[in-house]
């Protein structure tokens, strides 16, 4: 799934950070800017940027923002 199609949606993602660690996150995608998904990270309880090329998988969870 393309993350660009998930603006305004809650999405489960598999993400690889700059150090190579892979995590699963639940986020609400707010916007896409300069190759980054600007999103609210429910696990960290804060807004975070996620580089699109590091999002390995994305799946909408069915709820909308």
N, CA, C and O atoms as a GROMACS GRO file, in nm:
protein
  260
    1UNK      N    1   0.085  -0.119   0.000
    1UNK     CA    2   0.000   0.000   0.000
    1UNK      C    3   0.088   0.124   0.000
    1UNK      O    4   0.187   0.130   0.073
    2UNK      N    5   0.054   0.221  -0.080
    2UNK     CA    6   0.128   0.346  -0.084
    2UNK      C    7   0.082   0.434   0.030
    2UNK      O    8  -0.037   0.459   0.047
    3UNK      N    9   0.178   0.482   0.109
    3UNK     CA   10   0.146   0.565   0.225
    3UNK      C   11   0.081   0.697   0.183
    3UNK      O   12   0.006   0.756   0.260
    4UNK      N   13   0.109   0.743   0.062
    4UNK     CA   14   0.051   0.868   0.012
    4UNK      C   15  -0.102   0.861   0.005
    4UNK      O   16  -0.169   0.963   0.013
    5UNK      N   17  -0.154   0.740  -0.010
    5UNK     CA   18  -0.299   0.722  -0.019
    5UNK      C   19  -0.365   0.714   0.119
    5UNK      O   20  -0.487   0.699   0.129
    6UNK      N   21  -0.286   0.726   0.225
    6UNK     CA   22  -0.337   0.706   0.361
    6UNK      C   23  -0.349   0.836   0.441
    6UNK      O   24  -0.365   0.831   0.563
    7UNK      N   25  -0.340   0.949   0.375
    7UNK     CA   26  -0.351   1.077   0.448
    7UNK      C   27  -0.487   1.082   0.517
    7UNK      O   28  -0.591   1.059   0.454
    8UNK      N   29  -0.485   1.114   0.646
    8UNK     CA   30  -0.606   1.120   0.725
    8UNK      C   31  -0.649   0.987   0.783
    8UNK      O   32  -0.752   0.981   0.851
    9UNK      N   33  -0.575   0.881   0.758
    9UNK     CA   34  -0.611   0.747   0.805
    9UNK      C   35  -0.516   0.701   0.915
    9UNK      O   36  -0.404   0.750   0.928
   10UNK      N   37  -0.562   0.607   0.993
   10UNK     CA   38  -0.478   0.538   1.090
   10UNK      C   39  -0.423   0.414   1.022
   10UNK      O   40  -0.498   0.338   0.961
   11UNK      N   41  -0.292   0.395   1.033
   11UNK     CA   42  -0.222   0.293   0.957
   11UNK      C   43  -0.123   0.219   1.047
   11UNK      O   44  -0.054   0.282   1.128
   12UNK      N   45  -0.116   0.089   1.034
   12UNK     CA   46  -0.008   0.012   1.096
   12UNK      C   47   0.105   0.007   0.994
   12UNK      O   48   0.083  -0.024   0.878
   13UNK      N   49   0.228   0.038   1.039
   13UNK     CA   50   0.343   0.033   0.949
   13UNK      C   51   0.453  -0.052   1.008
   13UNK      O   52   0.463  -0.068   1.130
   14UNK      N   53   0.535  -0.104   0.921
   14UNK     CA   54   0.662  -0.166   0.959
   14UNK      C   55   0.767  -0.066   0.911
   14UNK      O   56   0.771  -0.031   0.792
   15UNK      N   57   0.853  -0.021   1.001
   15UNK     CA   58   0.946   0.088   0.972
   15UNK      C   59   1.088   0.049   1.010
   15UNK      O   60   1.112  -0.011   1.115
   16UNK      N   61   1.182   0.083   0.924
   16UNK     CA   62   1.324   0.061   0.953
   16UNK      C   63   1.389   0.197   0.977
   16UNK      O   64   1.390   0.282   0.888
   17UNK      N   65   1.444   0.216   1.097
   17UNK     CA   66   1.504   0.346   1.128
   17UNK      C   67   1.646   0.357   1.072
   17UNK      O   68   1.696   0.263   1.009
   18UNK      N   69   1.709   0.470   1.095
   18UNK     CA   70   1.842   0.497   1.039
   18UNK      C   71   1.948   0.398   1.088
   18UNK      O   72   2.049   0.377   1.021
   19UNK      N   73   1.926   0.338   1.204
   19UNK     CA   74   2.022   0.242   1.259
   19UNK      C   75   1.990   0.099   1.217
   19UNK      O   76   2.058   0.006   1.259
   20UNK      N   77   1.887   0.082   1.134
   20UNK     CA   78   1.853  -0.051   1.084
   20UNK      C   79   1.755  -0.128   1.170
   20UNK      O   80   1.720  -0.241   1.138
   21UNK      N   81   1.709  -0.068   1.280
   21UNK     CA   82   1.611  -0.136   1.366
   21UNK      C   83   1.474  -0.135   1.300
   21UNK      O   84   1.432  -0.033   1.244
   22UNK      N   85   1.406  -0.246   1.307
   22UNK     CA   86   1.273  -0.258   1.248
   22UNK      C   87   1.170  -0.260   1.360
   22UNK      O   88   1.180  -0.337   1.456
   23UNK      N   89   1.069  -0.172   1.346
   23UNK     CA   90   0.963  -0.163   1.446
   23UNK      C   91   0.828  -0.163   1.377
   23UNK      O   92   0.816  -0.131   1.259
   24UNK      N   93   0.726  -0.198   1.455
   24UNK     CA   94   0.588  -0.186   1.408
   24UNK      C   95   0.529  -0.067   1.480
   24UNK      O   96   0.542  -0.054   1.602
   25UNK      N   97   0.463   0.021   1.406
   25UNK     CA   98   0.404   0.141   1.464
   25UNK      C   99   0.261   0.157   1.415
   25UNK      O  100   0.225   0.112   1.307
   26UNK      N  101   0.180   0.222   1.497
   26UNK     CA  102   0.048   0.264   1.456
   26UNK      C  103   0.052   0.416   1.450
   26UNK      O  104   0.082   0.483   1.549
   27UNK      N  105   0.020   0.469   1.332
   27UNK     CA  106   0.030   0.613   1.310
   27UNK      C  107  -0.097   0.667   1.244
   27UNK      O  108  -0.173   0.592   1.183
   28UNK      N  109  -0.118   0.797   1.258
   28UNK     CA  110  -0.220   0.868   1.181
   28UNK      C  111  -0.146   0.961   1.087
   28UNK      O  112  -0.080   1.055   1.133
   29UNK      N  113  -0.155   0.937   0.959
   29UNK     CA  114  -0.082   1.016   0.860
   29UNK      C  115  -0.151   1.151   0.844
   29UNK      O  116  -0.270   1.159   0.814
   30UNK      N  117  -0.074   1.259   0.865
   30UNK     CA  118  -0.130   1.394   0.854
   30UNK      C  119  -0.102   1.455   0.718
   30UNK      O  120  -0.191   1.514   0.657
   31UNK      N  121   0.023   1.440   0.669
   31UNK     CA  122   0.058   1.494   0.538
   31UNK      C  123   0.189   1.431   0.491
   31UNK      O  124   0.261   1.368   0.568
   32UNK      N  125   0.217   1.450   0.363
   32UNK     CA  126   0.342   1.404   0.303
   32UNK      C  127   0.419   1.527   0.259
   32UNK      O  128   0.367   1.610   0.184
   33UNK      N  129   0.544   1.540   0.306
   33UNK     CA  130   0.628   1.656   0.274
   33UNK      C  131   0.771   1.609   0.252
   33UNK      O  132   0.829   1.542   0.338
   34UNK      N  133   0.828   1.643   0.138
   34UNK     CA  134   0.969   1.616   0.109
   34UNK      C  135   1.010   1.472   0.136
   34UNK      O  136   1.114   1.446   0.196
   35UNK      N  137   0.930   1.378   0.090
   35UNK     CA  138   0.963   1.237   0.106
   35UNK      C  139   0.942   1.182   0.246
   35UNK      O  140   0.991   1.074   0.278
   36UNK      N  141   0.869   1.257   0.330
   36UNK     CA  142   0.841   1.212   0.466
   36UNK      C  143   0.692   1.213   0.492
   36UNK      O  144   0.619   1.301   0.445
   37UNK      N  145   0.648   1.113   0.566
   37UNK     CA  146   0.510   1.110   0.615
   37UNK      C  147   0.511   1.176   0.752
   37UNK      O  148   0.572   1.125   0.846
   38UNK      N  149   0.443   1.288   0.763
   38UNK     CA  150   0.430   1.355   0.892
   38UNK      C  151   0.308   1.294   0.957
   38UNK      O  152   0.197   1.302   0.904
   39UNK      N  153   0.328   1.232   1.074
   39UNK     CA  154   0.220   1.152   1.134
   39UNK      C  155   0.223   1.160   1.286
   39UNK      O  156   0.325   1.193   1.346
   40UNK      N  157   0.109   1.129   1.346
   40UNK     CA  158   0.102   1.112   1.490
   40UNK      C  159   0.131   0.966   1.519
   40UNK      O  160   0.064   0.877   1.467
   41UNK      N  161   0.231   0.943   1.603
   41UNK     CA  162   0.272   0.806   1.642
   41UNK      C  163   0.201   0.772   1.772
   41UNK      O  164   0.231   0.830   1.877
   42UNK      N  165   0.108   0.678   1.766
   42UNK     CA  166   0.031   0.641   1.886
   42UNK      C  167   0.118   0.574   1.991
   42UNK      O  168   0.090   0.585   2.110
   43UNK      N  169   0.224   0.504   1.950
   43UNK     CA  170   0.312   0.437   2.046
   43UNK      C  171   0.395   0.539   2.126
   43UNK      O  172   0.412   0.525   2.247
   44UNK      N  173   0.445   0.640   2.057
   44UNK     CA  174   0.526   0.744   2.123
   44UNK      C  175   0.442   0.859   2.177
   44UNK      O  176   0.491   0.943   2.252
   45UNK      N  177   0.314   0.860   2.137
   45UNK     CA  178   0.222   0.966   2.179
   45UNK      C  179   0.273   1.105   2.143
   45UNK      O  180   0.269   1.198   2.223
   46UNK      N  181   0.321   1.116   2.018
   46UNK     CA  182   0.376   1.243   1.971
   46UNK      C  183   0.380   1.244   1.818
   46UNK      O  184   0.381   1.139   1.755
   47UNK      N  185   0.381   1.364   1.760
   47UNK     CA  186   0.398   1.371   1.614
   47UNK      C  187   0.540   1.333   1.576
   47UNK      O  188   0.635   1.366   1.648
   48UNK      N  189   0.555   1.263   1.464
   48UNK     CA  190   0.686   1.217   1.418
   48UNK      C  191   0.691   1.219   1.265
   48UNK      O  192   0.589   1.198   1.200
   49UNK      N  193   0.810   1.244   1.209
   49UNK     CA  194   0.827   1.226   1.065
   49UNK      C  195   0.879   1.085   1.037
   49UNK      O  196   0.962   1.033   1.112
   50UNK      N  197   0.831   1.023   0.930
   50UNK     CA  198   0.877   0.892   0.888
   50UNK      C  199   0.919   0.902   0.742
   50UNK      O  200   0.838   0.939   0.657
   51UNK      N  201   1.044   0.869   0.713
   51UNK     CA  202   1.089   0.871   0.574
   51UNK      C  203   1.015   0.763   0.498
   51UNK      O  204   1.013   0.646   0.538
   52UNK      N  205   0.956   0.802   0.387
   52UNK     CA  206   0.874   0.709   0.310
   52UNK      C  207   0.954   0.589   0.262
   52UNK      O  208   0.903   0.477   0.259
   53UNK      N  209   1.079   0.612   0.223
   53UNK     CA  210   1.159   0.500   0.172
   53UNK      C  211   1.199   0.400   0.281
   53UNK      O  212   1.254   0.294   0.250
   54UNK      N  213   1.173   0.433   0.407
   54UNK     CA  214   1.201   0.341   0.517
   54UNK      C  215   1.077   0.269   0.568
   54UNK      O  216   1.086   0.185   0.658
   55UNK      N  217   0.960   0.301   0.512
   55UNK     CA  218   0.838   0.231   0.548
   55UNK      C  219   0.834   0.104   0.462
   55UNK      O  220   0.818   0.110   0.341
   56UNK      N  221   0.850  -0.009   0.527
   56UNK     CA  222   0.858  -0.137   0.458
   56UNK      C  223   0.720  -0.193   0.421
   56UNK      O  224   0.706  -0.262   0.320
   57UNK      N  225   0.621  -0.164   0.503
   57UNK     CA  226   0.483  -0.211   0.478
   57UNK      C  227   0.387  -0.118   0.549
   57UNK      O  228   0.420  -0.060   0.652
   58UNK      N  229   0.266  -0.104   0.492
   58UNK     CA  230   0.163  -0.021   0.553
   58UNK      C  231   0.027  -0.086   0.530
   58UNK      O  232  -0.001  -0.137   0.422
   59UNK      N  233  -0.056  -0.084   0.635
   59UNK     CA  234  -0.189  -0.144   0.627
   59UNK      C  235  -0.287  -0.056   0.705
   59UNK      O  236  -0.272  -0.041   0.826
   60UNK      N  237  -0.387   0.001   0.638
   60UNK     CA  238  -0.488   0.078   0.712
   60UNK      C  239  -0.559  -0.010   0.814
   60UNK      O  240  -0.584  -0.128   0.788
   61UNK      N  241  -0.593   0.048   0.930
   61UNK     CA  242  -0.659  -0.031   1.034
   61UNK      C  243  -0.810  -0.016   1.031
   61UNK      O  244  -0.879  -0.074   1.114
   62UNK      N  245  -0.863   0.062   0.936
   62UNK     CA  246  -1.007   0.069   0.919
   62UNK      C  247  -1.072   0.191   0.980
   62UNK      O  248  -1.185   0.225   0.943
   63UNK      N  249  -1.004   0.258   1.072
   63UNK     CA  250  -1.061   0.380   1.131
   63UNK      C  251  -1.006   0.500   1.058
   63UNK      O  252  -0.893   0.496   1.008
   64UNK      N  253  -1.083   0.608   1.051
   64UNK     CA  254  -1.034   0.732   0.989
   64UNK      C  255  -1.007   0.834   1.098
   64UNK      O  256  -1.053   0.821   1.211
   65UNK      N  257  -0.930   0.934   1.061
   65UNK     CA  258  -0.891   1.038   1.157
   65UNK      C  259  -1.007   1.130   1.186
   65UNK      O  260  -0.993   1.224   1.265
   0.00000   0.00000   0.00000
